[in-house]
Amino acid sequence: MKRVEDVNITRSILIGTSATLIKNPTTDNTHTWKFYIKSPTNTPMHYISKAVLTLHETFKEPVRTITHPFILEEKGWGEFNINVKLYFNDLNEKFITFSHFLKLYGENNEDIVVNEKRETIVFRSPSKRLYDMLGDEEMCDDGSDEERIESALRYVLKKYEELP
């Protein structure tokens, strides 16, 4: 497996949940909630293959796997941490882990409670395959000025090399 040495590529993602109170619950479940992973800039996330979520042990199936569009909808009654393992389309890249808190109750009795966190993924010396995959994305504002300039230069050089 060939790696692109001395190159760091960053991508930002949003990991979040939104929860809504069920007005007249017929079971112990008091809320519907949605877990999601998305791009803050609507950039494609084709470099992510799947996310494995570990929910609270009281769920019938506490381990869930989601793929694009990276959404899980459920019902429940309590708040807890959701452990996330994010896997990439290049199997040579190791998965990364995050923890996200499912928040059901807002501070001001809001109808919808959203808890969202921006995470930055740093690919250090990525595999050539992943580098090519990430290089095909549109340029987006998800890093420092220096990172964006480096990324733009790599993109321009790649396109120049592709010229006949």
C-alpha positions, 0 to 999 in steps of 0.5 A: 500500500503506497502512502502520500508522505508528508501530506495532511488532509483535513475534513470536517464533519458534523455529528449531531442529534435532534430530539422531539417530545412525543405528545401522548406517548403510548409506551415508555418512549417519550421522545423520537430522535435522530442521529446524523453525520453530515458535512458542514459544507454539503461536500460529498462524504464518499470517503466514509464507508460506514459508522458503527454506533453503540447505543445504550445497552437497554436497546434491543439491538444496541450496536447499529451500522449506518451508511450514506446518508448516515442517519439513524432514527429511534424512539427512547426515554433517556439521555446517553452517550452514543459511541461512534466508530467511523470507517473509511472506504480505503480499508488501509485507513484505520477507523476513528472513534467519537462519542456524542451525547444524545440530549432529549431535554432542552433548557427552555422547553424547546419543541426540538432539541438539537445537539451538534458538534463539529469534528475535524478528521486529519488524514496524515500521510494518507494512502494514495487511494484515499488521497486521490478520493479526497483530492477529487472533492470540491474545495471547501472551507473546513481547515486553516488558511494554510491547509486550504492553500496547500490543498488548492495547490495539490488540486491544481498540480493534479489537474495540470498533470492530467492535461494532455 
